[in-house]
Amino acid sequence: MPTDPVLAAVGDNAPESVVERVRHEMGLDQPLWMQFLHYLGQLAHGDLGRSALTSNAVTSDIARYFPATLELATAAIIIATLIGIPLGVWAATRQGSWIDQTIRVVCLAGHSLPVFVLALLSLLVFYSALGIAPGPGRQDIIYQDMIPQVTGLLTVDSLIAGDMGAFWDALAHMVQPVLILAYFSMAYITRMTRTFMLNALGGEYVITARAKGLSASRVIWKHAFPTVGVQLITVLALTYAGLLEGAVVTENVFSWPGLGQYLTVSLMNADMNPVIGSTLLIGAIYVLLNLLADLLYRLLDPRVK
């Protein structure tokens, strides 16, 4: 760890007796190999330690903060997929045209511009200058702690509670961060879809289908597009995992109380148990989504069996 976790817990000015007592309670006076084995034993039982900053178990903190990130990432990947895949197909079928060039420029900008720049510009224009969007945060103060937590997803919990005012307020606060994350993801999905479709459209089976006189839409969606489904599954899985991990900057700009903000605040305060626990969670998400993608391959392409 980059800092002494004992000092992070008790403070730099704590008496030496207190420091030694806490060090013994945390097991940090033991040899390093014993500390590591002890941590692995805790990890096997789902114990990620305690946060020095919140005094809560890391698992309970993650359970509290992760749904906010999940809500953002899920909404963003749905929008990015619904827009990115058709755009990629459209660009591929009109290769070299002004439509293709425009889509490529838009995607290049979305993939190149830093997310924090887009987030700050969005707040500056739509919140500060025009006043048509709510400010940072997940909900207005009048609705905070008014909705019983069932799923942790604020929009869903608002609907369950039957509070439409809270639902629309939560939805309004989601718009800016979701659209920024969706734009960033859409740019990547569109570029990959275009590349996959260009390869598919050059296949002999597509040329044969066109020679038979099939309509352009049937050739594209019935013959070419299904062949790129497996590749797109991988792209979507990794993009979704990246959103669950990479919303750190967006959450901090918009003061969104999700896993990214929890991770950043913990890191800035040298509270390393939450940092390690969050990193392990992100790693597990990548593994699980890759496993899910592998299982979906068998449904989309029987040859995988």
CYANA upper distance limits for C-alpha pairs under 8 A (distance plus 0.5 A):
  1 MET  CA      5 PRO  CA      8.22
  1 MET  CA    272 MET  CA      7.57
  2 PRO  CA    270 ALA  CA      8.19
  3 THR  CA      7 LEU  CA      8.50
  3 THR  CA      8 ALA  CA      8.03
  3 THR  CA    270 ALA  CA      6.97
  4 ASP  CA      8 ALA  CA      6.85
  5 PRO  CA      9 ALA  CA      6.70
  5 PRO  CA    270 ALA  CA      7.84
  5 PRO  CA    271 ASP  CA      7.49
  5 PRO  CA    272 MET  CA      7.71
  6 VAL  CA     10 VAL  CA      6.71
  6 VAL  CA     11 GLY  CA      8.39
  6 VAL  CA     19 VAL  CA      7.11
  6 VAL  CA     22 VAL  CA      7.08
  6 VAL  CA     23 ARG  CA      6.44
  6 VAL  CA     26 MET  CA      8.50
  7 LEU  CA     11 GLY  CA      5.39
  7 LEU  CA     12 ASP  CA      6.04
  7 LEU  CA     14 ALA  CA      8.46
  7 LEU  CA     19 VAL  CA      7.71
  8 ALA  CA     12 ASP  CA      8.03
  8 ALA  CA     52 ALA  CA      7.54
  8 ALA  CA    269 ASN  CA      7.98
  8 ALA  CA    270 ALA  CA      6.72
  8 ALA  CA    271 ASP  CA      7.10
  9 ALA  CA     52 ALA  CA      5.59
  9 ALA  CA     53 LEU  CA      8.01
  9 ALA  CA    271 ASP  CA      8.44
 10 VAL  CA     14 ALA  CA      6.62
 10 VAL  CA     18 VAL  CA      8.42
 10 VAL  CA     19 VAL  CA      7.58
 14 ALA  CA     18 VAL  CA      6.97
 14 ALA  CA     19 VAL  CA      7.09
 15 PRO  CA     19 VAL  CA      6.90
 16 GLU  CA     20 GLU  CA      6.67
 17 SER  CA     21 ARG  CA      6.65
 18 VAL  CA     22 VAL  CA      6.63
 19 VAL  CA     23 ARG  CA      6.53
 20 GLU  CA     24 HIS  CA      6.69
 21 ARG  CA     25 GLU  CA      6.73
 22 VAL  CA     26 MET  CA      6.55
 23 ARG  CA     27 GLY  CA      6.68
 23 ARG  CA     28 LEU  CA      5.77
 23 ARG  CA     29 ASP  CA      6.57
 24 HIS  CA     28 LEU  CA      6.59
 24 HIS  CA     29 ASP  CA      6.12
 27 GLY  CA     35 GLN  CA      7.28
 28 LEU  CA     35 GLN  CA      7.29
 30 GLN  CA     34 MET  CA      6.85
 30 GLN  CA     35 GLN  CA      6.86
 31 PRO  CA     35 GLN  CA      6.89
 32 LEU  CA     36 PHE  CA      6.70
 33 TRP  CA     37 LEU  CA      6.73
 34 MET  CA     38 HIS  CA      6.52
 35 GLN  CA     39 TYR  CA      6.66
 36 PHE  CA     40 LEU  CA      6.75
 37 LEU  CA     41 GLY  CA      6.65
 38 HIS  CA     42 GLN  CA      6.78
 39 TYR  CA     43 LEU  CA      6.54
 39 TYR  CA     48 LEU  CA      8.48
 40 LEU  CA     44 ALA  CA      6.62
 41 GLY  CA     45 HIS  CA      7.23
 42 GLN  CA     46 GLY  CA      6.94
 42 GLN  CA     47 ASP  CA      5.39
 42 GLN  CA     48 LEU  CA      7.25
 42 GLN  CA     49 GLY  CA      8.27
 43 LEU  CA     47 ASP  CA      5.57
 43 LEU  CA     48 LEU  CA      6.37
 46 GLY  CA     59 THR  CA      8.15
 47 ASP  CA     57 ALA  CA      8.37
 47 ASP  CA     58 VAL  CA      8.32
 47 ASP  CA     59 THR  CA      7.45
 48 LEU  CA     57 ALA  CA      7.74
 48 LEU  CA     58 VAL  CA      6.18
 48 LEU  CA     59 THR  CA      6.74
 48 LEU  CA    273 ASN  CA      7.31
 48 LEU  CA    274 PRO  CA      8.27
 48 LEU  CA    277 GLY  CA      6.37
 49 GLY  CA     57 ALA  CA      6.46
 49 GLY  CA     58 VAL  CA      6.39
 49 GLY  CA     59 THR  CA      8.43
 49 GLY  CA    273 ASN  CA      6.62
 50 ARG  CA     55 SER  CA      6.77
 50 ARG  CA     56 ASN  CA      6.10
 50 ARG  CA     57 ALA  CA      4.74
 50 ARG  CA     58 VAL  CA      5.71
 50 ARG  CA    273 ASN  CA      7.06
 50 ARG  CA    274 PRO  CA      8.16
 51 SER  CA     55 SER  CA      5.66
 51 SER  CA     56 ASN  CA      6.11
 51 SER  CA     57 ALA  CA      6.62
 51 SER  CA     58 VAL  CA      6.27
 51 SER  CA    271 ASP  CA      7.00
 51 SER  CA    272 MET  CA      8.40
 51 SER  CA    273 ASN  CA      6.58
 51 SER  CA    274 PRO  CA      6.60
 52 ALA  CA     56 ASN  CA      8.29
 52 ALA  CA    271 ASP  CA      6.51
 53 LEU  CA    266 SER  CA      7.72
 53 LEU  CA    269 ASN  CA      8.12
 53 LEU  CA    271 ASP  CA      7.07
 56 ASN  CA     60 SER  CA      7.32
 56 ASN  CA     61 ASP  CA      7.13
 57 ALA  CA     61 ASP  CA      6.93
 58 VAL  CA     62 ILE  CA      6.57
 58 VAL  CA    273 ASN  CA      7.56
 58 VAL  CA    274 PRO  CA      6.18
 58 VAL  CA    277 GLY  CA      7.41
 59 THR  CA     63 ALA  CA      6.62
 59 THR  CA    277 GLY  CA      8.33
 60 SER  CA     64 ARG  CA      6.70
 61 ASP  CA     65 TYR  CA      6.70
 62 ILE  CA     66 PHE  CA      5.96
 62 ILE  CA    259 LEU  CA      7.31
 62 ILE  CA    278 SER  CA      7.88
 63 ALA  CA     67 PRO  CA      7.64
 64 ARG  CA    152 GLY  CA      7.72
 65 TYR  CA     69 THR  CA      7.69
 65 TYR  CA    257 PRO  CA      6.79
 65 TYR  CA    258 GLY  CA      5.09
 65 TYR  CA    259 LEU  CA      5.72
 65 TYR  CA    262 TYR  CA      7.64
 66 PHE  CA     70 LEU  CA      6.63
 66 PHE  CA    258 GLY  CA      6.07
 66 PHE  CA    259 LEU  CA      5.48
 67 PRO  CA     71 GLU  CA      6.51
 67 PRO  CA    151 THR  CA      8.12
 67 PRO  CA    152 GLY  CA      5.72
 67 PRO  CA    153 LEU  CA      6.18
 67 PRO  CA    258 GLY  CA      7.64
 68 ALA  CA     72 LEU  CA      7.00
 68 ALA  CA    152 GLY  CA      7.49
 68 ALA  CA    153 LEU  CA      6.77
 68 ALA  CA    154 LEU  CA      8.14
 68 ALA  CA    256 TRP  CA      8.08
 68 ALA  CA    257 PRO  CA      7.09
 68 ALA  CA    258 GLY  CA      5.35
 68 ALA  CA    259 LEU  CA      7.96
 69 THR  CA     73 ALA  CA      6.58
 69 THR  CA    244 LEU  CA      6.85
 69 THR  CA    247 ALA  CA      7.78
 69 THR  CA    257 PRO  CA      8.48
 69 THR  CA    258 GLY  CA      5.34
 69 THR  CA    259 LEU  CA      6.45
 69 THR  CA    260 GLY  CA      7.89
 70 LEU  CA     74 THR  CA      6.38
 70 LEU  CA    153 LEU  CA      8.42
 70 LEU  CA    244 LEU  CA      7.02
 71 GLU  CA     75 ALA  CA      6.73
 71 GLU  CA    153 LEU  CA      6.49
 72 LEU  CA     76 ALA  CA      6.60
 72 LEU  CA    174 MET  CA      7.58
 72 LEU  CA    177 PRO  CA      7.87
 72 LEU  CA    178 VAL  CA      6.23
 73 ALA  CA     77 ILE  CA      6.57
 73 ALA  CA    178 VAL  CA      7.89
 73 ALA  CA    181 LEU  CA      8.13
 73 ALA  CA    240 TYR  CA      7.29
 73 ALA  CA    243 LEU  CA      5.86
 73 ALA  CA    244 LEU  CA      6.26
 73 ALA  CA    247 ALA  CA      8.20
 74 THR  CA     78 ILE  CA      6.74
 74 THR  CA    240 TYR  CA      8.04
 75 ALA  CA     79 ILE  CA      6.89
 75 ALA  CA    178 VAL  CA      7.00
 76 ALA  CA     80 ALA  CA      6.49
 76 ALA  CA    178 VAL  CA      5.61
 76 ALA  CA    179 LEU  CA      7.10
 76 ALA  CA    181 LEU  CA      6.31
 76 ALA  CA    182 ALA  CA      4.88
 76 ALA  CA    185 SER  CA      8.27
 77 ILE  CA     81 THR  CA      6.39
 77 ILE  CA    182 ALA  CA      6.68
 77 ILE  CA    185 SER  CA      7.60
 77 ILE  CA    236 LEU  CA      8.41
 77 ILE  CA    239 THR  CA      8.18
 77 ILE  CA    240 TYR  CA      6.68
 77 ILE  CA    243 LEU  CA      8.40
 78 ILE  CA     82 LEU  CA      6.67
 79 ILE  CA     83 ILE  CA      6.70
 79 ILE  CA    182 ALA  CA      6.58
 79 ILE  CA    186 MET  CA      8.39
 80 ALA  CA     84 GLY  CA      5.90
 80 ALA  CA    182 ALA  CA      5.35
 80 ALA  CA    183 TYR  CA      7.13
 80 ALA  CA    185 SER  CA      6.38
 80 ALA  CA    186 MET  CA      4.80
 80 ALA  CA    189 ILE  CA      7.90
 81 THR  CA     85 ILE  CA      6.30
 81 THR  CA    186 MET  CA      7.14
 81 THR  CA    189 ILE  CA      7.61
 81 THR  CA    236 LEU  CA      8.26
 82 LEU  CA     86 PRO  CA      7.56
 83 ILE  CA     87 LEU  CA      6.72
 83 ILE  CA    186 MET  CA      7.35
 84 GLY  CA     88 GLY  CA      6.55
 84 GLY  CA    186 MET  CA      5.29
 84 GLY  CA    187 ALA  CA      7.37
 84 GLY  CA    189 ILE  CA      5.94
 84 GLY  CA    190 THR  CA      4.96
 84 GLY  CA    193 THR  CA      8.28
 85 ILE  CA     89 VAL  CA      6.75
 85 ILE  CA    189 ILE  CA      7.05
 85 ILE  CA    190 THR  CA      6.16
 85 ILE  CA    193 THR  CA      6.49
 86 PRO  CA     90 TRP  CA      6.50
 86 PRO  CA    190 THR  CA      8.35
 87 LEU  CA     91 ALA  CA      6.56
 87 LEU  CA    103 ILE  CA      7.81
 87 LEU  CA    190 THR  CA      6.49
 87 LEU  CA    194 ARG  CA      8.49
 88 GLY  CA     92 ALA  CA      6.68
 88 GLY  CA    189 ILE  CA      8.07
 88 GLY  CA    190 THR  CA      4.84
 88 GLY  CA    191 ARG  CA      6.71
 88 GLY  CA    192 MET  CA      7.89
 88 GLY  CA    193 THR  CA      5.34
 88 GLY  CA    194 ARG  CA      4.77
 88 GLY  CA    197 MET  CA      8.27
 89 VAL  CA     93 THR  CA      6.73
 89 VAL  CA    190 THR  CA      8.48
 89 VAL  CA    193 THR  CA      6.95
 89 VAL  CA    194 ARG  CA      6.21
 89 VAL  CA    197 MET  CA      6.87
 90 TRP  CA     94 ARG  CA      6.88
 90 TRP  CA    100 ASP  CA      8.11
 90 TRP  CA    194 ARG  CA      8.44
 91 ALA  CA     95 GLN  CA      6.45
 91 ALA  CA     99 ILE  CA      7.10
 91 ALA  CA    100 ASP  CA      4.94
 91 ALA  CA    101 GLN  CA      8.50
 91 ALA  CA    103 ILE  CA      7.21
 91 ALA  CA    104 ARG  CA      8.48
 91 ALA  CA    194 ARG  CA      6.73
 92 ALA  CA    100 ASP  CA      7.67
 92 ALA  CA    194 ARG  CA      5.50
 92 ALA  CA    195 THR  CA      7.89
 92 ALA  CA    197 MET  CA      6.53
 92 ALA  CA    198 LEU  CA      6.04
 93 THR  CA    198 LEU  CA      8.18
 94 ARG  CA     99 ILE  CA      7.45
 94 ARG  CA    100 ASP  CA      6.46
 95 GLN  CA    100 ASP  CA      6.16
 96 GLY  CA    100 ASP  CA      6.37
 96 GLY  CA    101 GLN  CA      7.10
 97 SER  CA    101 GLN  CA      6.82
 98 TRP  CA    102 THR  CA      6.47
 99 ILE  CA    103 ILE  CA      6.72
100 ASP  CA    104 ARG  CA      6.66
101 GLN  CA    105 VAL  CA      6.72
102 THR  CA    106 VAL  CA      6.72
103 ILE  CA    107 CYS  CA      6.61
104 ARG  CA    108 LEU  CA      6.46
104 ARG  CA    191 ARG  CA      7.82
105 VAL  CA    109 ALA  CA      6.67
106 VAL  CA    110 GLY  CA      6.78
106 VAL  CA    187 ALA  CA      7.93
107 CYS  CA    111 HIS  CA      6.54
107 CYS  CA    186 MET  CA      8.05
107 CYS  CA    187 ALA  CA      4.68
107 CYS  CA    188 TYR  CA      7.53
107 CYS  CA    190 THR  CA      7.64
107 CYS  CA    191 ARG  CA      7.46
108 LEU  CA    112 SER  CA      6.44
108 LEU  CA    187 ALA  CA      7.37
109 ALA  CA    113 LEU  CA      6.29
110 GLY  CA    183 TYR  CA      6.61
110 GLY  CA    184 PHE  CA      5.58
110 GLY  CA    186 MET  CA      8.46
110 GLY  CA    187 ALA  CA      5.98
111 HIS  CA    184 PHE  CA      6.19
111 HIS  CA    185 SER  CA      8.30
111 HIS  CA    187 ALA  CA      6.19
111 HIS  CA    188 TYR  CA      6.99
113 LEU  CA    117 VAL  CA      7.55
113 LEU  CA    118 LEU  CA      7.76
114 PRO  CA    118 LEU  CA      7.26
115 VAL  CA    119 ALA  CA      6.64
115 VAL  CA    180 ILE  CA      7.77
115 VAL  CA    181 LEU  CA      8.25
115 VAL  CA    184 PHE  CA      8.04
115 VAL  CA    249 VAL  CA      7.65
115 VAL  CA    250 THR  CA      7.36
116 PHE  CA    120 LEU  CA      6.54
116 PHE  CA    249 VAL  CA      6.65
116 PHE  CA    250 THR  CA      6.86
116 PHE  CA    253 VAL  CA      7.43
117 VAL  CA    121 LEU  CA      6.60
118 LEU  CA    122 SER  CA      6.51
118 LEU  CA    180 ILE  CA      7.39
119 ALA  CA    123 LEU  CA      6.84
119 ALA  CA    176 GLN  CA      8.25
119 ALA  CA    177 PRO  CA      7.66
119 ALA  CA    180 ILE  CA      7.31
119 ALA  CA    250 THR  CA      7.13
119 ALA  CA    253 VAL  CA      7.17
119 ALA  CA    254 PHE  CA      8.16
120 LEU  CA    124 LEU  CA      6.57
120 LEU  CA    253 VAL  CA      7.51
121 LEU  CA    125 VAL  CA      6.54
122 SER  CA    126 PHE  CA      6.24
122 SER  CA    127 TYR  CA      7.84
122 SER  CA    176 GLN  CA      7.55
123 LEU  CA    127 TYR  CA      5.45
123 LEU  CA    128 SER  CA      6.75
123 LEU  CA    135 GLY  CA      7.84
124 LEU  CA    128 SER  CA      5.43
124 LEU  CA    129 ALA  CA      6.59
125 VAL  CA    129 ALA  CA      5.45
125 VAL  CA    130 LEU  CA      6.52
126 PHE  CA    130 LEU  CA      5.54
126 PHE  CA    131 GLY  CA      6.24
126 PHE  CA    132 ILE  CA      6.15
126 PHE  CA    133 ALA  CA      6.01
127 TYR  CA    131 GLY  CA      5.03
127 TYR  CA    132 ILE  CA      6.52
127 TYR  CA    133 ALA  CA      5.41
127 TYR  CA    134 PRO  CA      6.62
127 TYR  CA    135 GLY  CA      6.50
133 ALA  CA    172 ALA  CA      7.65
133 ALA  CA    173 HIS  CA      8.11
133 ALA  CA    176 GLN  CA      8.42
134 PRO  CA    172 ALA  CA      7.23
134 PRO  CA    173 HIS  CA      6.37
135 GLY  CA    173 HIS  CA      7.81
135 GLY  CA    254 PHE  CA      8.20
136 PRO  CA    173 HIS  CA      7.91
136 PRO  CA    253 VAL  CA      8.14
136 PRO  CA    254 PHE  CA      4.95
136 PRO  CA    255 SER  CA      5.94
136 PRO  CA    256 TRP  CA      7.63
137 GLY  CA    173 HIS  CA      7.49
137 GLY  CA    254 PHE  CA      6.44
137 GLY  CA    255 SER  CA      5.45
137 GLY  CA    256 TRP  CA      5.64
137 GLY  CA    257 PRO  CA      7.84
138 ARG  CA    170 ALA  CA      6.86
138 ARG  CA    173 HIS  CA      6.26
138 ARG  CA    174 MET  CA      7.67
138 ARG  CA    255 SER  CA      8.14
138 ARG  CA    256 TRP  CA      6.21
138 ARG  CA    257 PRO  CA      7.59
139 GLN  CA    143 TYR  CA      7.00
139 GLN  CA    144 GLN  CA      6.90
139 GLN  CA    166 ALA  CA      8.44
139 GLN  CA    169 ASP  CA      6.85
139 GLN  CA    170 ALA  CA      5.93
139 GLN  CA    173 HIS  CA      6.88
140 ASP  CA    144 GLN  CA      7.08
140 ASP  CA    169 ASP  CA      7.55
143 TYR  CA    147 ILE  CA      7.85
143 TYR  CA    166 ALA  CA      6.69
147 ILE  CA    154 LEU  CA      8.49
147 ILE  CA    157 ASP  CA      7.31
147 ILE  CA    158 SER  CA      6.77
147 ILE  CA    161 ALA  CA      7.31
147 ILE  CA    166 ALA  CA      8.39
148 PRO  CA    157 ASP  CA      7.44
148 PRO  CA    161 ALA  CA      7.76
149 GLN  CA    153 LEU  CA      8.44
149 GLN  CA    154 LEU  CA      8.30
149 GLN  CA    157 ASP  CA      6.72
150 VAL  CA    157 ASP  CA      6.52
151 THR  CA    156 VAL  CA      7.72
151 THR  CA    157 ASP  CA      6.89
152 GLY  CA    157 ASP  CA      7.43
153 LEU  CA    157 ASP  CA      6.51
154 LEU  CA    158 SER  CA      6.47
154 LEU  CA    167 PHE  CA      7.97
154 LEU  CA    170 ALA  CA      7.06
155 THR  CA    159 LEU  CA      6.92
155 THR  CA    166 ALA  CA      8.40
155 THR  CA    167 PHE  CA      5.74
155 THR  CA    168 TRP  CA      8.49
155 THR  CA    170 ALA  CA      6.49
155 THR  CA    171 LEU  CA      7.05
156 VAL  CA    160 ILE  CA      6.74
156 VAL  CA    167 PHE  CA      8.37
157 ASP  CA    161 ALA  CA      6.60
158 SER  CA    162 GLY  CA      6.59
158 SER  CA    163 ASP  CA      5.88
158 SER  CA    164 MET  CA      7.27
158 SER  CA    166 ALA  CA      6.44
158 SER  CA    167 PHE  CA      5.57
159 LEU  CA    163 ASP  CA      6.68
159 LEU  CA    164 MET  CA      7.17
159 LEU  CA    167 PHE  CA      6.93
163 ASP  CA    167 PHE  CA      6.86
164 MET  CA    168 TRP  CA      6.63
165 GLY  CA    169 ASP  CA      6.66
166 ALA  CA    170 ALA  CA      6.52
167 PHE  CA    171 LEU  CA      6.59
168 TRP  CA    172 ALA  CA      6.51
169 ASP  CA    173 HIS  CA      6.85
170 ALA  CA    174 MET  CA      6.87
171 LEU  CA    175 VAL  CA      6.99
173 HIS  CA    177 PRO  CA      8.49
174 MET  CA    178 VAL  CA      6.26
175 VAL  CA    179 LEU  CA      6.47
176 GLN  CA    180 ILE  CA      6.75
177 PRO  CA    181 LEU  CA      6.70
177 PRO  CA    250 THR  CA      6.97
177 PRO  CA    251 GLU  CA      8.24
177 PRO  CA    254 PHE  CA      7.66
178 VAL  CA    182 ALA  CA      6.39
179 LEU  CA    183 TYR  CA      6.42
180 ILE  CA    184 PHE  CA      6.83
181 LEU  CA    185 SER  CA      6.70
181 LEU  CA    243 LEU  CA      7.89
181 LEU  CA    247 ALA  CA      8.09
181 LEU  CA    250 THR  CA      8.34
182 ALA  CA    186 MET  CA      6.19
183 TYR  CA    187 ALA  CA      6.65
184 PHE  CA    188 TYR  CA      7.48
185 SER  CA    189 ILE  CA      6.74
185 SER  CA    239 THR  CA      7.18
186 MET  CA    190 THR  CA      6.37
187 ALA  CA    191 ARG  CA      6.80
188 TYR  CA    192 MET  CA      6.74
189 ILE  CA    193 THR  CA      6.48
189 ILE  CA    235 VAL  CA      7.51
189 ILE  CA    236 LEU  CA      7.88
190 THR  CA    194 ARG  CA      6.58
191 ARG  CA    195 THR  CA      6.83
192 MET  CA    196 PHE  CA      6.67
192 MET  CA    232 LEU  CA      8.36
192 MET  CA    235 VAL  CA      8.24
193 THR  CA    197 MET  CA      6.49
193 THR  CA    228 VAL  CA      8.49
193 THR  CA    232 LEU  CA      7.55
194 ARG  CA    198 LEU  CA      6.62
195 THR  CA    199 ASN  CA      7.06
196 PHE  CA    200 ALA  CA      6.80
196 PHE  CA    228 VAL  CA      6.60
196 PHE  CA    231 GLN  CA      8.21
197 MET  CA    201 LEU  CA      6.41
197 MET  CA    224 ALA  CA      7.52
197 MET  CA    225 PHE  CA      7.30
197 MET  CA    228 VAL  CA      7.38
198 LEU  CA    202 GLY  CA      6.91
199 ASN  CA    203 GLY  CA      7.37
200 ALA  CA    206 VAL  CA      8.08
200 ALA  CA    224 ALA  CA      5.98
200 ALA  CA    225 PHE  CA      7.96
200 ALA  CA    227 THR  CA      7.52
200 ALA  CA    228 VAL  CA      7.73
201 LEU  CA    206 VAL  CA      6.46
201 LEU  CA    207 ILE  CA      8.33
201 LEU  CA    220 ILE  CA      8.22
201 LEU  CA    224 ALA  CA      6.56
202 GLY  CA    206 VAL  CA      7.44
202 GLY  CA    207 ILE  CA      7.86
203 GLY  CA    207 ILE  CA      7.11
204 GLU  CA    208 THR  CA      6.58
205 TYR  CA    209 ALA  CA      6.63
205 TYR  CA    223 HIS  CA      8.26
206 VAL  CA    210 ARG  CA      6.73
206 VAL  CA    219 VAL  CA      7.11
206 VAL  CA    223 HIS  CA      7.14
206 VAL  CA    224 ALA  CA      7.06
207 ILE  CA    211 ALA  CA      6.64
208 THR  CA    212 LYS  CA      6.81
209 ALA  CA    213 GLY  CA      7.33
209 ALA  CA    214 LEU  CA      6.54
209 ALA  CA    219 VAL  CA      6.93
209 ALA  CA    223 HIS  CA      8.37
210 ARG  CA    214 LEU  CA      6.03
210 ARG  CA    215 SER  CA      7.99
210 ARG  CA    216 ALA  CA      8.14
210 ARG  CA    219 VAL  CA      7.36
214 LEU  CA    218 ARG  CA      6.95
214 LEU  CA    219 VAL  CA      6.91
215 SER  CA    219 VAL  CA      6.76
216 ALA  CA    220 ILE  CA      6.66
217 SER  CA    221 TRP  CA      6.46
217 SER  CA    222 LYS  CA      8.34
218 ARG  CA    222 LYS  CA      5.67
218 ARG  CA    223 HIS  CA      7.50
219 VAL  CA    223 HIS  CA      5.65
219 VAL  CA    224 ALA  CA      6.83
220 ILE  CA    224 ALA  CA      5.52
220 ILE  CA    225 PHE  CA      6.40
221 TRP  CA    225 PHE  CA      5.56
221 TRP  CA    226 PRO  CA      7.53
222 LYS  CA    226 PRO  CA      7.10
223 HIS  CA    227 THR  CA      7.78
224 ALA  CA    228 VAL  CA      7.82
225 PHE  CA    229 GLY  CA      7.30
228 VAL  CA    232 LEU  CA      6.74
229 GLY  CA    233 ILE  CA      6.70
229 GLY  CA    300 LEU  CA      7.42
230 VAL  CA    234 THR  CA      7.31
230 VAL  CA    296 LEU  CA      8.48
230 VAL  CA    297 TYR  CA      6.26
230 VAL  CA    300 LEU  CA      7.07
230 VAL  CA    301 ASP  CA      7.66
231 GLN  CA    235 VAL  CA      7.05
232 LEU  CA    236 LEU  CA      6.53
233 ILE  CA    237 ALA  CA      6.57
233 ILE  CA    293 ALA  CA      6.53
233 ILE  CA    296 LEU  CA      8.20
233 ILE  CA    297 TYR  CA      8.32
234 THR  CA    238 LEU  CA      6.71
234 THR  CA    290 ASN  CA      7.83
234 THR  CA    293 ALA  CA      6.53
235 VAL  CA    239 THR  CA      6.51
236 LEU  CA    240 TYR  CA      6.52
237 ALA  CA    241 ALA  CA      6.75
237 ALA  CA    289 LEU  CA      6.21
237 ALA  CA    290 ASN  CA      7.09
237 ALA  CA    293 ALA  CA      7.06
238 LEU  CA    242 GLY  CA      6.51
238 LEU  CA    286 TYR  CA      7.69
238 LEU  CA    289 LEU  CA      7.88
238 LEU  CA    290 ASN  CA      7.95
239 THR  CA    243 LEU  CA      6.73
240 TYR  CA    244 LEU  CA      6.90
241 ALA  CA    245 GLU  CA      6.79
241 ALA  CA    282 ILE  CA      8.25
241 ALA  CA    285 ILE  CA      6.97
241 ALA  CA    286 TYR  CA      6.24
241 ALA  CA    289 LEU  CA      7.63
242 GLY  CA    246 GLY  CA      5.83
243 LEU  CA    247 ALA  CA      6.13
244 LEU  CA    282 ILE  CA      7.98
245 GLU  CA    260 GLY  CA      7.71
245 GLU  CA    282 ILE  CA      6.70
246 GLY  CA    260 GLY  CA      8.11
247 ALA  CA    251 GLU  CA      6.37
247 ALA  CA    260 GLY  CA      6.52
248 VAL  CA    252 ASN  CA      6.82
248 VAL  CA    259 LEU  CA      8.01
248 VAL  CA    260 GLY  CA      4.41
248 VAL  CA    261 GLN  CA      6.54
248 VAL  CA    263 LEU  CA      8.39
248 VAL  CA    264 THR  CA      7.84
249 VAL  CA    253 VAL  CA      6.78
249 VAL  CA    260 GLY  CA      7.86
250 THR  CA    254 PHE  CA      6.67
250 THR  CA    256 TRP  CA      8.34
251 GLU  CA    255 SER  CA      6.03
251 GLU  CA    256 TRP  CA      5.00
251 GLU  CA    257 PRO  CA      7.46
251 GLU  CA    258 GLY  CA      7.20
251 GLU  CA    260 GLY  CA      6.66
251 GLU  CA    261 GLN  CA      6.31
252 ASN  CA    256 TRP  CA      6.86
252 ASN  CA    260 GLY  CA      7.90
252 ASN  CA    261 GLN  CA      6.06
255 SER  CA    261 GLN  CA      7.99
256 TRP  CA    261 GLN  CA      7.40
257 PRO  CA    261 GLN  CA      6.50
257 PRO  CA    262 TYR  CA      7.58
258 GLY  CA    262 TYR  CA      6.77
259 LEU  CA    263 LEU  CA      6.47
259 LEU  CA    278 SER  CA      7.93
260 GLY  CA    264 THR  CA      6.68
261 GLN  CA    265 VAL  CA      6.53
262 TYR  CA    266 SER  CA      6.59
262 TYR  CA    274 PRO  CA      8.40
263 LEU  CA    267 LEU  CA      6.64
263 LEU  CA    274 PRO  CA      7.10
263 LEU  CA    275 VAL  CA      6.06
263 LEU  CA    278 SER  CA      7.18
264 THR  CA    268 MET  CA      6.66
265 VAL  CA    269 ASN  CA      6.75
266 SER  CA    270 ALA  CA      6.63
266 SER  CA    271 ASP  CA      5.33
266 SER  CA    272 MET  CA      7.24
266 SER  CA    274 PRO  CA      6.90
266 SER  CA    275 VAL  CA      6.93
267 LEU  CA    271 ASP  CA      6.37
267 LEU  CA    272 MET  CA      7.01
267 LEU  CA    275 VAL  CA      6.81
271 ASP  CA    275 VAL  CA      7.54
272 MET  CA    276 ILE  CA      6.60
273 ASN  CA    277 GLY  CA      6.49
274 PRO  CA    278 SER  CA      6.36
275 VAL  CA    279 THR  CA      6.63
276 ILE  CA    280 LEU  CA      6.66
277 GLY  CA    281 LEU  CA      6.76
278 SER  CA    282 ILE  CA      6.74
279 THR  CA    283 GLY  CA      6.71
280 LEU  CA    284 ALA  CA      6.65
281 LEU  CA    285 ILE  CA      6.70
282 ILE  CA    286 TYR  CA      6.91
283 GLY  CA    287 VAL  CA      6.90
284 ALA  CA    288 LEU  CA      6.61
285 ILE  CA    289 LEU  CA      6.53
286 TYR  CA    290 ASN  CA      6.60
287 VAL  CA    291 LEU  CA      6.67
288 LEU  CA    292 LEU  CA      6.62
289 LEU  CA    293 ALA  CA      6.61
290 ASN  CA    294 ASP  CA      6.77
291 LEU  CA    295 LEU  CA      6.86
292 LEU  CA    296 LEU  CA      6.74
293 ALA  CA    297 TYR  CA      6.82
294 ASP  CA    298 ARG  CA      7.74
295 LEU  CA    299 LEU  CA      7.84
296 LEU  CA    300 LEU  CA      6.89
297 TYR  CA    301 ASP  CA      6.25
297 TYR  CA    302 PRO  CA      8.48
297 TYR  CA    304 VAL  CA      7.29
298 ARG  CA    302 PRO  CA      6.13
298 ARG  CA    303 ARG  CA      8.13
298 ARG  CA    304 VAL  CA      6.09
298 ARG  CA    305 LYS  CA      6.61
